């Protein structure tokens, strides 16, 4: 198909016709994760396979974004107004609708290497088709499955009179896939590469910019400019905020940060903003929590508690809204450059992005970055990065500024002094982040689209083969990623330091490994980097409460010999380069105190702790009440909010969602309390104060027994969440009718 490369189509049906006519009916279709999927193209391709059982369609992808539906009638009543408001105009994946309904035709198979956490548990088809693959190996594995068609969602704009395209939200695996599939084509294999262009997609720079000829076919037109899927913000609990406070002093000013999406990512950035903008208050909290005293040596060597004067650089597979918030707060501001000599001088403090010293040419010659007699390529380098001002030209070892010629022979001191007149004021082409894909709320996309082109170029996008590892550019990437802190989330941590992040003991995949192992491996190679794994100390509630710090676990994502720093809401375990008994002790120190005695006993029984070992006194009060007592008073001053960076939800949405979630937890952890509470609620009158909540759920005027019961459930959920006061129930009279 190469002879027709870059052809524009305005009809998905015709595009799919061409693909089937060329490839045949055995289609192995790959597309990237999350936002970068071409919705209209895959929907049409799936529709053909659904109608024609002779078509064999394999879909190889990850994180198929789904508009939330709700699993019960109550959840649907809660979700529908939110969906109508937040997801208006966002198209859905037809194959996912059928997949969830269990009606996927036999001639269609879906293979995913990553999914939203927990959404495929107890789903045998999804579990059996899961591809366990590191992010950097995904392309290899997809091609091994026979991929012959690849598609992605792209952005586009006119640059210098020519329509250019951007892989925008997902150069992550797309750059590598296109390169390797082009090699396959050159070797005689039939392959098709499809782009679906959407004007609403922010046009991103870095390595993401490509020409039309990159694709065999491009779907383009008004019908493809649909609304982008926006990921709603997760609520941030006090425990999340406390984890973030523990992480915050480990981040060094002038360093590098990687952080993910979700509540913990938002909590971390919220903590860093507090450190930067309200440092006195931040220091007060560190003191009250005992963090500065407990971890003084760790913070002194590896961290910082001051404001961000130099700022941070982002190196993260996920460019999410948390980075945008750091940028707005002038924390994400350390610029890096695609130049080894410039990065060497910057890291040595001899050059700054906004301050080009007069002797810069001398310095570059000294480190052999320039020839003493400047050549054309030296001039190109100097002008590309703004070391020499714009508007100059080069000819026969002379630099020309208007009518004036300057000698390019730097062997002569007078020439080196003269050329200083031509220096620029600041370096050009710096970036504050390198990301591989992005996903976020509507406001995040809008912020990118509202930026000037110059400002948006600060946010570079590239492939995971570049972002998630050092290979292929070790020296430059090491210089750029100085003082890196790779911050990831785990589900369970053993006392030996092994981390389970993606799978349960029974083999059920919760999400996928993604790029976590890549960042851990990179963190152990970079000399000044640290890996921080965040784990909530417990899961569940009531009788189902369990510790996430365990003696052993039947699966690990990160083995114990790659341990580094683990953080819970109760503290920091610095466990790199330490013997086992010290590792175990530090891990138990950050466990919930309700489980510490058992963990110590297990370690002693295995001979891993001395028989006379006891948990130090200062770590024996690791309880939720302690966290609540420390942080709750600050909430009245606007600190530690549930949604640090806003939300698309209303106050009523938030209250109802929290109350119903609490009911779910009660059903799992304390069924007796749930049964008693519901029974009592049946004989209570409906408080007038909940009327607006019932209006929101369309239960103010129930028209059936089922709706009357649902109304009581909502009222009890609100009472259980302390939204309405809980009063002693009246004596139950079985002859009393249930109040509707």
Beta strands, then each sheet from edge to edge (+ up, - down):
strand 1: 7-9
strand 2: 26-31
strand 3: 56-61
strand 4: 108-112
strand 5: 149-159
strand 6: 162-166
strand 7: 192-197
strand 8: 205-206
strand 9: 209-210
strand 10: 217-219
strand 11: 256-258
strand 12: 313-319
strand 13: 393-394
strand 14: 398-401
strand 15: 404-407
strand 16: 433-438
strand 17: 459-461
strand 18: 484-489
strand 19: 492-494
strand 20: 499-500
strand 21: 530-534
strand 22: 538-539
strand 23: 546-547
strand 24: 549-550
strand 25: 565-568
strand 26: 571-574
sheet 1: 1+ 10+ 7+ 5+ 2+ 3+ 4+
sheet 2: 1+ 10+ 7+ 5+ 6- 9+
sheet 3: 8+ 17+ 16+ 12+ 11+ 18+ 21+ 25+ 26-
sheet 4: 13+ 14- 15+
sheet 5: 20+ 19- 24-
sheet 6: 22+ 23-
end
